[in-house]
Amino acid sequence: MVSSFLRSKLWMIAISLLAIQLAPAAYADTAQCGKKGVWIQILGAGGDDLEDGQSGPSYLIWEDNKAKLLIEAGSGSAANFDKSGAELNTIDAFLLTHLSPDQSADLPVFLKALGSSDRDRPLTVLGPDGNQTDFPATTGFVDRLIGANGAYPHLADLLTARTPTGRLIRVRDIPAKGSREWSKYRQDGIKLTSRGVSHGGAPAIAWRIEIGGQVIVFSGNFSNDKNVMGKFAADADAFVTSHAVGDNARGRLSELFALPAELGKVAAQANVRMMILGHRSSRTRGRESQSRASIEEHYTGTTLFGNDLECWGL
């Protein structure tokens, strides 16, 4: 006859095993976006801090319950991709705005996973061209990561492996200098447009995405020198931007990032429906009320302060 103590222990073990089995599915349900329409999910709302509990900048665009685009691949974003319930096989393209580690550190993780998938169509990787000093072009960057002479040469086959419609990975450099817009991607109901932005001399681009009747603009890191973003983001349903500095930023930081007041001016000029603030840093976390006050002096629309795995419908 089983003692009451033993019955109690067996019952506790059974409950624990059941919780372990149910936890992943329950978590995926809470992390998943809506099943219809276009949604923006934040895989990483942090920057280059290591003490804020947030992953590096990264976003998913969902359409009708399928993840279609990955924007940025900051550190920790691959783990949150898994938590999101997204499938790599449904992604049409990876979009990069800047090749700093905090925005691209997990790129080789995603590419390695691509090689382990049963994907039968090419993946497009689009990012800025380089300069002669500090930053390679995106094609060179990917080659330095997984090329035959790169950091992970055992993944070099990914650059030569072919699907029925071409190479498994197609990498293209997008102009980061000048005022001309690039808009040569139209596929599966998605139109992509990009243009160079000012980020302290580093090659950086912004993306304008048209999908499912919605327009989403990702500025990446920018200082809005020459006031280009207001026109580029005109009438966007969502403007996703970096909130890395407060209004007290001076010197080099103000050359790299737009201040909250400037973000408010851009959002108002562009007449965007909502603004989502990502790339939040220790300089701005805990100071949301000050930033919101500066933004609302110019912009009266919806302003959201992003956090990992949040999902916003358009």
C-alpha positions in Angstrom: 0.0 0.0 0.0 1.4 3.4 -1.0 1.9 5.8 1.9 0.4 9.2 1.9 3.9 10.7 1.8 4.8 8.7 -1.3 1.5 9.5 -3.0 2.2 13.2 -2.3 5.7 13.0 -3.8 4.5 11.1 -6.9 1.7 13.7 -7.4 4.2 16.6 -7.2 6.5 14.9 -9.7 3.5 14.3 -12.1 2.5 18.0 -11.8 6.1 19.1 -12.5 6.4 16.9 -15.6 3.1 18.2 -16.9 4.2 21.8 -16.3 7.4 21.2 -18.3 5.4 19.7 -21.2 2.9 22.6 -21.3 5.2 25.5 -20.6 6.7 25.9 -24.1 3.3 25.9 -25.9 1.8 28.3 -23.4 4.7 30.6 -23.8 4.5 30.5 -27.6 0.8 31.3 -27.4 1.4 34.4 -25.3 4.3 35.6 -27.5 2.5 35.0 -30.8 1.0 37.9 -32.7 -2.5 38.1 -34.1 -3.5 35.6 -36.8 -4.7 38.2 -39.3 -3.2 41.3 -40.7 0.3 42.9 -40.3 2.1 42.9 -37.0 5.4 44.2 -35.7 7.1 42.0 -33.1 10.1 43.2 -31.2 12.8 40.5 -30.8 15.2 42.9 -29.2 14.5 46.4 -27.8 17.9 47.0 -26.2 21.2 48.4 -27.5 24.7 47.6 -26.6 24.1 47.5 -22.8 24.6 44.2 -21.0 22.6 44.9 -17.9 19.2 45.9 -19.2 17.7 42.4 -19.7 16.9 43.2 -23.3 18.2 41.7 -26.5 20.0 43.7 -29.2 17.8 45.5 -31.9 15.7 43.1 -34.0 12.2 43.0 -35.3 9.9 40.6 -37.1 7.2 41.6 -39.6 4.2 39.2 -39.6 1.5 39.0 -42.2 -1.5 36.7 -41.6 0.3 34.6 -39.0 3.5 34.1 -41.0 6.8 35.9 -40.2 7.9 37.5 -43.5 10.8 39.8 -42.8 13.6 40.0 -40.2 15.0 43.5 -39.6 18.3 43.6 -37.7 19.9 40.6 -35.9 21.1 42.0 -32.6 22.5 39.7 -29.9 19.9 37.5 -28.3 17.4 38.0 -31.2 17.9 34.4 -32.4 16.7 33.0 -29.0 13.7 35.4 -29.1 13.0 34.3 -32.7 12.5 30.8 -31.3 10.3 32.1 -28.5 8.1 34.0 -31.0 7.0 30.9 -32.7 8.2 32.1 -36.1 9.5 29.7 -38.8 12.6 30.5 -40.7 11.2 29.0 -43.9 8.5 31.7 -44.2 11.0 34.6 -44.0 11.5 36.3 -47.4 14.4 38.6 -46.5 16.8 39.8 -43.8 17.2 43.6 -43.7 20.1 45.3 -42.0 20.5 49.0 -41.4 24.0 49.1 -40.0 26.7 46.6 -39.4 27.5 47.3 -35.8 27.7 44.3 -33.5 24.6 45.3 -31.5 22.6 45.1 -34.7 24.2 42.1 -36.5 25.8 39.8 -33.8 23.3 37.0 -34.3 23.4 37.0 -38.1 25.7 33.9 -38.3 23.3 32.1 -35.9 20.4 32.7 -38.2 22.4 31.7 -41.3 23.6 28.5 -39.7 20.0 27.7 -38.8 19.1 28.3 -42.4 21.5 25.6 -43.4 19.8 23.1 -41.1 16.3 23.9 -42.4 14.5 22.3 -45.3 14.1 25.7 -47.1 13.8 25.3 -50.9 13.9 28.9 -51.9 16.6 31.6 -51.7 16.8 34.0 -48.7 17.7 37.6 -49.6 20.1 39.5 -47.2 20.1 43.3 -47.8 22.3 45.7 -46.0 24.4 48.9 -46.5 27.5 49.1 -48.6 30.7 50.0 -46.8 33.4 52.6 -46.6 37.1 52.5 -47.0 38.0 52.4 -43.3 35.7 51.0 -40.6 32.9 49.0 -42.3 32.9 46.4 -45.1 30.0 46.2 -47.4 27.3 43.7 -46.5 28.5 41.2 -49.1 32.0 41.4 -47.6 30.7 41.3 -44.1 28.8 38.0 -44.8 31.8 36.6 -46.5 34.0 37.5 -43.5 31.5 35.6 -41.3 30.8 32.4 -43.3 33.1 32.6 -46.4 35.8 30.1 -47.0 38.3 32.4 -45.3 35.8 33.8 -42.8 35.3 33.3 -39.1 33.1 30.2 -39.7 34.5 28.6 -42.8 32.6 25.4 -42.2 29.5 27.3 -43.2 30.9 28.4 -46.5 28.7 26.0 -48.4 25.7 28.2 -47.6 27.0 30.8 -50.0 27.3 28.3 -52.9 24.4 25.9 -52.1 21.6 26.2 -54.6 17.8 25.9 -54.5 15.6 25.2 -57.6 15.4 29.0 -58.1 19.0 30.0 -57.3 21.5 30.3 -54.5 20.3 29.6 -51.0 21.5 33.0 -49.7 21.5 36.1 -51.9 23.4 39.1 -50.4 23.2 42.5 -51.9 24.8 45.9 -51.0 22.4 48.9 -50.7 23.8 52.4 -51.2 24.3 54.3 -48.0 25.5 57.5 -49.5 23.7 60.2 -51.4 20.0 61.1 -51.6 18.8 58.5 -54.1 16.4 55.9 -53.0 16.8 52.2 -53.8 13.6 50.3 -54.5 14.4 47.1 -56.5 12.8 44.6 -54.3 9.2 43.6 -55.1 8.2 40.0 -54.2 5.3 38.2 -52.7 3.3 41.4 -52.1 6.2 43.1 -50.4 7.9 46.3 -51.7 11.1 47.5 -50.1 12.6 51.0 -50.4 15.8 52.2 -48.7 17.9 55.3 -48.5 21.1 56.4 -46.7 20.9 58.2 -43.3 23.4 60.1 -41.3 25.0 58.1 -38.4 28.2 59.9 -37.6 29.9 58.9 -40.9 29.2 55.2 -40.6 27.3 53.6 -43.5 23.7 53.3 -42.4 20.3 53.0 -44.2 16.6 53.2 -43.4 14.0 50.9 -44.7 10.4 51.6 -45.9 8.3 48.4 -46.1 5.0 48.1 -47.9 3.2 44.9 -47.0 -0.5 44.0 -46.7 -1.7 47.5 -47.4 0.5 48.9 -44.5 3.7 51.0 -44.5 6.3 50.5 -41.9 9.5 52.5 -41.7 12.6 51.4 -39.8 15.1 54.3 -39.4 17.8 52.3 -37.7 20.4 54.6 -36.0 20.2 58.1 -37.4 20.8 61.7 -36.4 18.4 63.2 -39.0 21.1 65.4 -40.5 19.6 67.2 -43.5 16.2 66.3 -42.2 15.6 63.4 -44.7 13.5 61.1 -42.5 10.4 63.2 -42.4 9.9 62.8 -46.2 11.1 59.1 -46.3 8.6 58.1 -43.5 5.7 60.1 -44.9 2.3 58.8 -43.9 3.7 55.5 -42.5 1.5 53.4 -40.4 4.4 52.7 -38.0 7.7 54.5 -37.6 10.2 52.3 -35.7 13.3 54.1 -34.5 16.2 54.2 -32.1 15.8 55.8 -28.6 19.4 55.5 -27.6 19.9 59.0 -26.1 18.0 61.6 -24.1 17.6 65.3 -24.9 20.7 66.1 -22.9 23.0 64.2 -25.3 25.8 66.3 -26.7 28.9 65.8 -28.9 29.5 62.5 -30.5 26.2 60.9 -29.3 24.2 63.7 -30.9 26.0 63.0 -34.2 25.0 59.4 -34.0 21.4 59.5 -32.7 18.3 61.7 -33.0 17.3 63.2 -29.7 13.7 62.6 -28.4 12.6 66.1 -29.5 13.9 65.5 -33.0 12.1 62.2 -33.1 8.9 64.0 -32.3 9.5 66.5 -35.1 10.2 63.7 -37.6 7.0 61.8 -36.6 4.9 65.0 -36.8 6.4 66.0 -40.2 5.9 62.5 -41.6 2.4 62.3 -40.1 3.0 58.7 -39.0 0.2 56.8 -37.2 2.4 55.4 -34.4 6.0 55.6 -33.4 7.7 52.6 -31.7 10.9 53.3 -29.8 13.5 50.6 -29.8 17.3 50.4 -29.3 16.6 51.7 -25.8 19.7 52.1 -23.7 20.7 52.8 -20.1 20.8 56.5 -21.1 17.0 56.5 -21.7 15.5 53.6 -19.7 13.8 55.0 -16.6 13.6 58.4 -18.2 10.5 57.6 -20.4 8.4 60.5 -19.0 11.0 63.1 -19.9 11.4 61.6 -23.4 7.6 61.5 -23.9 7.3 65.1 -22.8 9.9 66.2 -25.4 8.2 64.1 -28.1 4.7 65.3 -27.4 5.8 68.9 -27.8 5.8 68.1 -31.5 4.0 64.8 -32.1 0.5 64.0 -30.7 0.2 60.5 -32.2 0.8 57.2 -30.4 4.3 56.7 -29.0 5.3 53.2 -27.7 8.4 52.3 -25.7 9.3 48.9 -26.9 10.3 45.8 -25.0 11.4 42.3 -26.0 8.7 40.1 -27.5 6.0 42.7 -27.6 3.8 42.6 -30.7 1.9 45.5 -32.2 -0.9 45.2 -34.8 -1.4 47.7 -37.6 
